[in-house]
Amino acid sequence: MQSTLWALTAALALTGQIDGGAATPRGDEVTLTRCLVQLLRQADVAAQQPGLLTLIEAQEGHEVESESVLAQIDDSKAQMALGVAQTELIVANVRATNDINQRYAEAQFKVALATYHKNVWANDPKKGGVLGTVPEVALEELRLQAIRAQLGIEQAGLEYNEANATAKVKQVEVTAAEKEIERHKIRAPLSGVVVKVYKNKGEWVQAGEPVMRIVQTDRLKVEGFLNLSAYDTADVRNRPVTIRLPGVEHPFKGKVTFVDPRVLAGGDFRISAEVANETDPATGEWMLRPGVEAAMTVHLNPQTAGRPGPAQAR
């Protein structure tokens, strides 16, 4: 789209149907007349999810802030999914903080170990016991019970860790459900003015389908043309500019943000400056409007200003 517009502009400039702006030099600056004020950013705001539009917050002409909600798609199903995920998270957190089984397994092991040692001592004369009091088979059974109880501690620990991991998974599911709900909200990608509303409340939208268009109004761009016979790209790149409208004394400040590497027949090349817009104190309306003509004064690079351009150098 941009290349098509540039080609059209270039063709019209060559045929004389538009004036790229006569450059009026004055020492360390040059003024381009009949420059064009254009939009810097605009966006068709699309739905991320298919569904029924339950709310349209912004209408044509409304100024909106970046990230503000413009419209809402029915999210009842996503809300129910969030409720389920939150409930499961509560259950998982309860299990993740429950160490009763682990404490019981530890106590069981202590009892089993103490019982085993007591029966071993019953067979030990040095401990006051009598050899053969407890059969070896019984002692082996008690030893196995102690080992089983010890392994029970490990099993309880594994179950405790598993419960903690499950709780983390459930937290992720809650976060995913919350993001799914957020995807049903249509938010402004930039601050600006709504210039077109494509859909109304109650209509169905598909994912990726535009719902409204926003254009940025607080910052615009101004474009004009210079000629390589007098100026080189180094003269104007990243240089400050002053923009003036016909009949308006108040100047607007900006900066050259783009120098087109393509050169038209005749040596003209396009420059573009980003400019901060301002509101009229009397009316509150934006003073710079896309589509109007303006004069742009470029404050040249002092290290290169005044030197001959490539054509003159030849």
C-alpha positions, 0 to 999 in steps of 0.5 A: 500500500505504501509503495503504491502511494509513493509511486502515485505521488512520484508520478503526479510530481513528474507530471506537474499535477502536484507540487512536492514543495518549492525549497526556499533556502536561507543559510542554515535552514530550508523551507519546503512549501506545500508539504502534505500533513499525513497520518503517522499511525492508524489501525483497523482493530480486529477481534481475536476471538469469534463470537457475539458482540455484547458491547460497543464502548466507542463510537465514531469521533470518540477519542480513546486511550491506548489499551482502553476497551473498545468492544466486548465479545461474549465471554460467558463460556470463558468465564465458566472455564475460569470458575472451574479452574479457580475451584480446582486451584483451591482444591490443589492448594489445600492438598499442596499444604496438607502434610498430615500423611507425611507426619503420620508416616514419620510417626509410624516409622518411629513406632515400627523402629522402636518396636523392632529395637525393643524385640532385638534387645529382648534377645540380647543378654547384654541388654538384659534380655534372654537369647531366643526370646523372640524368634528370628522370623518375628524379628525379620517381620518387625524389621520389614515393618520398619522398612515399610514405614520408612518407605511410607515417609518417602511415599508421603513426600512424593505425594506432597511434592506431586500435590505442589506440582499439581497446584502450580499446573492449576495456577497456570490453567487459571492464568490461561483462562484469565487470558482467554477472557482478556482475548474477548476484549477488543482494546485500542492498540494506540491512542487516537480517534475512532473514525469508523465502526464496522460492527454493531452490538449484537452482530457476530464477528470472526477472529481477525475481522475488523471492528473499528478503525482508529487514527492517531491524532496527537502525532502526525507526519509531514512530507515534502521533497528536496532536490539532490542538486542542492541538498544531500540526505546528510543535510536533513537526516534526523534534523529538527523541523518547524511546521506552519499552517497558512494563516496560523501563527503558532508553529509546530515542532518536529523532527525528520524521521525518514529520508527516502533512499529512492530518487525521482527523475529530476533528482527529487527525494522525499523526506518525512518529519514526525510532528507533535500535534496540539489542540486549539485553546479556544475550541479544543480541536486538533490544529494539524489535520491529515490532508492539509498543506503546510510549510516545513522548515528544516533546520539543516545540519550545521556541518553540511549546510551551505555546501554544494549538493552532489549535482553542483559538486560535479 
